[in-house]
């Protein structure tokens, strides 16, 4: 009887001690109809966001870590200047660029307070530029409708067309000054190794139009998109785009894929609060990741300063911020412990989320695996070159059923395993 009472007490305690990622919603713009399509923070305090529609464009800036946002208006005096904003890229707190629908890319040298419109290749009112990126302080690229790829080498003072893809381009990424990737809506993937002078084209053998791209290195990358049948997919390559495999799919859209590092990434979708997913093992598996409660809304874009601090935009003018994203391990102490140790998780039993702490004495590669009762690996995290110290890992099992699970921490020289109880 005593044992049963203690067990019931532990269950009630776990239900009231749920630990999860903490995202705070800010209504950055007083509107329920304007979408924020891009966001970028250059440091912990200063960030920028853009979006809106042709009749109501938005440029926002914060200097207090997202607590408050100020709106600035851009007007070139030209009725065809820019009809909406798609993408921003700031090199530092002052120097930034903005692109969207229209015949200009805009440049600011004072942190977005004032902007100068710079003419770019323009085919007419339907021309758009959908993504922009700089690889250094002078060299940048932008891509858009009709397959246009343009480049600047003089700090954005002028832009030249350097390549025309087969179809409309929506996503662009350079991982260094020479190696870059783009994808068009007709499932063609392009790569360059010489700063855009030449491009290699590969056909993606899946019927999904890519709208977001994220490469970890020159070989491993992801494309997120959807098709006309309202079906979405996240694709992964491990050979630089030669071949692709679907690693996540379903009904709806995928708007954004962001690999924060080689292990951890987040993909955002449409529609509702069950359309964000997290990987902690390099994209081999993805789990539902709770950010907030959305009703007829979508998450659109993410930007992470580090594994702890991130920002996410959504429809209806909302920005979400977290300084405890829950996607990572946290180094609690850098003091070298006496022994290698894996502690009992807490709370335990737990409802969906729990904390696993461990000590490591030697710098090494470590693996943290979660097993179900059948001994099958359901989550695997590989951490490279962890320094000696005490660590905390936040585990999320929201998509798994109640039962007994096991967690194992191992390296080349150490191995420990413990069990835990999930109760929903």
N, C-alpha and C positions, 0 to 999 in steps of 0.2 A: 504493500500500500504506500509506504514511504517513497519507494522507487518510482511508482506511478505518479505520485504527486510532484516529485522533483522533475520528472519528465514533462508533465503538463506545464509546470512553471517555466521550464526552459523554452517550450514552444511559444508560450505567451510572450516571454521576454524577447525572443527572436522576431516575432511579428511586430513588436514595437521598437525594434532597433535596426531597421533596415538601413543599410548604407548604400548609397548610389551616387552617381555623378550629379553634381549640383550646377544646373544651368539657370541663370536668372534672365528673365525676359524684359527687354526695354522697348517701349514703343517709341522708336527713334524719330518717327515722323507721324504727325497727327492725322492718320488716314487709314482707312480699312480697305483701300483699293489699290495702293501703290506698292509695287514689288521692289525689293532691294536685290539687284542682280549680282553685285560684287562687293567685296570688302577686303581691306588690307590694313594691317597695323605695321608700322615701321619700328615701334618700340612699345613698351608697356603702357604708355599714356596716349600716344598719338596714333589715330586711325582714321580711315576714310571709307565711305560707302557711297554707292551710286545705284540708280535705278529709275523707276518711273515709267511714264508713257509719253507718247508724242506731245500731248497737251499739257503734261505736268512732269517735267524732268526733275531729278533729285541729285544733288551732291551734298553729302553730309561730312562733317568733321568733328572729331572729339579730341580733346587734349587732357581729359581726366579719366582715361582708361575705360571709356564707354559709358560712364555714368550720365553724361549729358552730350547731346549732339546739336551742332549748329548747322543751319542750312545756308548754302551760298548759291547764288544764281549766276549762270553763265550766259552772256549775250554778246554775239559778235556784230550785231547790227545787220546781219544777213538772214533773210527769211528762210534760206535753205541751209542754215549753218549746221545744226545737229538736232535731230528730232527726238532722240532718246539716248540714254547712256547704257552701255553694255559692260564696259570693263575699265579698270583703272590700274595704274602701276606707278607707285612712288618709289624713287631711288633712295630718298631720305626724307626728312621732315618737310623740306621745302620744295624739292624738285619732283614734279609728278606729271603724269600724262593720262588722258581720258579719251576713249573712243566710243562710237555708237553709230546711230543712223545719221548720215549726212556727209558733207564734203570736207570736214575738218577733223583733224586730231588736235585736241587742246593740250596746251602746255602751261604749267604753273611753276613759278620760281619762288613763290612766297606761301607755300603750304595750302594752296587751293583758294586763297582769298581772291586773287585775280587770275584770269586765264587769257591766253593768246591763241587764237585759232590759226592753225597751219594747214594749208591746202594739201590734200592727198589725192591720188588717182580716184576719179569719181565718174560713174556711168550714168547717174541720174538720181532722182528722188528716192528710188528704192535701194540705193547702195547703202550697205551697212558694214561696219567693222566690229567684229564680235569679240576679239581677244587681243590683248597687247602685253608685251613683255620686253624688258630690257635685260641684256646680259652683262652690261657694264654701264658706266656713266654716259657713254656716248653712243652705244650701239643698241638698237631696239628693233622689234618686229611687231607687225600687226596683221591679222588675217580677217577675211570677211566674205561677204556674198560674192557670187560669180567666181569664186576660187582665187580671189586676190590675196597675194602675199606681198607686203611692202616692208621696206627696211630703211632705217636711218643710221648714219654713221657720224652725225655731227650734232649729237645731243638733242635730236628731235626738231632741228631747225628746218629740215626738209626731208621728204620721204619719196622713195622711188619704188616702182613696181619691179620686183626681182623674179617673180614666178607666178604662173597662173595654173592652179589646180583644175581638176576635171569638173568639180562641182563646189557648192558652197562650203566654206570652212567655218567651223565653230570652235575648235580647240587647238591650242598651240602650247608647246613647251620646249624650251632649250634647257638642257641640264648643265651645259657649260658654253663657252663662246663658240664652239664648233659644232657640237652635236645637238640636233633639234628634231622635233617630231610634230606633224600636223595630221589631221584626219578630216575627210570631207563627208557630207551627208549621204553619199552614194557608196559608202563602205570601202573607200580607198584610204590606205595608210601611207604616209610619206615620211622619209627620214633623210637627214643630211648629216654629213660628217665634215663639211667644209664651209660652215657659216652661211648656208643657204645658196651657195653657188650652184650646186647640183642636188637633185633629189631622186631617191629611189622609191618607186611605187610598188606596193603590195596590195593585193585584193584581200579584204577581210571576208571570210567565208560564212558570215552570219548576217542576217537581214535586220540589223539594228544600226540606226544612224548615230554616230558618236557625237556627244555634246560636251564631254569633259575628258581630260587626259591627265595622267599622273605617272611619271616614270621615276623609279628609284635609282636606276643607273642606266647605262646604254643598252642593257639586255632585258631588264625586268620592268614591265609597265602595265598600266591598266587603261581601259577605255570604258566610259559609262554612257549609256544612251537608251534609246527606245525606238519603236517602229510605229507604223500607221495603225496597227492593230491594238495599240495601247499595251504593248508588251515591252518590258524593260530587260536589260541585261548588263552585267558587268563582265568585261572580257579581260583576260590576262595573257601576257606573252612573257616568255623567258629567253627568247632569242632575238630580241630587237625588232619584233613585228613580223618575223617570217611566218609564225604560226600563232593562232589565238585559240583560247579555250574559254568557255563560259563558266564562271565561278559563282555567279549569283544571278538569279532571274526571277521573274514573276510578272504580275499585272501592275501596270502603272508606268511611271517614268523614273529615270535616274537623271538628276540634274547636275551632280557634282561628285567627283572622286578626288580625294586628297590623301596621299600617302605622306604621313607626317615624318616617318623615318622608314627604315627597311622592314620593320616589323608591324608598325601600327598605322592604320589608315581608317578613314571614315567615308562612307558613301551616303549621299542624301537623295531623297526621292520625293515623289508625289503620289498620293495625296494623303494627308493625315499624319498622326504622330507615330505610326508603326512603320515608317518608311526610311529610317536611318539605321545603318548597319556598321558594325565595327569589326576590324580584324586586328589581332595581335600576333599573328604568325605569318606575316608577309603575304596575306591574301589567300592563303590556302583554305581558310574557313572564315565565315562571316556570321556574326550574331547580332540580333536586334539590339539596338543601342538607344536607350530612352533619353531624350533631350527635354521635351516639354509636351504639354497637351495642346495639340492643334485640332481645330475644327474647320474643315474645308480650306486648309492652308497647306503650303509646301515649304520645306527647307530648300534653299536655293544655292548657297555658297558658304564654304568654311574657310577660315584662316586661323592657323595656330602659331603662336609665338614659340611655344615649346609644348611638351607633352602635358603640362599642367594647365596652361592658359590658352583658351581658344575662343573664337567668335563665329557665330553662324547667323546668316540672314534668312529671312523667310518672306513669303508674301504678306500683304497687309502691313508693311512697314516695320516689322519687328526685327530686333537684333538680340540674339542670345549670347550671354557671356558665362564662362566658367573659369574658375581658378582651381577647380578640383574635378577635372574632366573624367577621372576614373578609368582612363584608357591606358594607364601606365603603372610601372612600379615607382615607388618614391623612396629615395635614399634618406632614411630617417637620421642616420648617424654615420659619419666617416671614420669613427674610431674602430680600429681593427679588433674584432672580437677574438676571444680565446679559442673558439671552436666553430666548426661548421654546424649550423643548427636550423632545423625546420620546425616551427612552432605550430601548435594546434590553432586552427582557424577560429575566428570569433566574429559575430556570434555563431554558435553552433549548438543546436540546430539553427538554420537560417532560412529566411524567405527571400529567395532570388539573388541576394548579394551578400558577400562576406569578405573579410579581410584575412589574408595569409601573410604572416611575417616570417622572415628568415634572416640568418646571419651567414656571411661568407668571410672566410679568413684570407683566401688567396684570390688574386685576380685571375679570372678564367672565363670561359664560355659556359653558361648555365642554361639548363632547360627546365621549365616548369610545365608539367603535363597534368591534365585533368582526365580521369578515367570514369566511365560508368560502371555499374555493377557487373557487367559482362567483360570488363577489362579492355574495353575499346577506348581509344583516345578520342575525346570530344573537343578538347582545346589544347593547343600546344603553343607555348611561348619560348622563343629562343633569344636569349640576351647575350650579346657579344661583349666580352671584355669588361665585365662588371668589376668595379673596384671593391676592395675590402670594406665591409661596413654592415649596417643593419638596414633591411629593406622591408617595404610594405607593398603588397600587391592587392588590388581591388578586383575581386572575381564576380562576374555577372553570369547568372544562370537563369535568366528570365524565360528562356525558351525551352527549358528542360523540366521534366516531370519530377515529382517528389521521389525521394529514394536515397540510397547510400551511394556516395561518390568517393573517389580517392584522388589525392593530389601528391605528385612526386616532384622533388627537386633533385637535379643531378648535374654532375659535371664529369670530367674525365677521371676524377679521383674520389668523388663523393656521391652518395645516393641516399635519400631518405623518402619515406612514403607514409602518409597518414590518411585517415578516413574522415568524412564529414557527412552530415545529414541535411538534405534539402527538404523542406516542408512548405507546401503552398496551401 
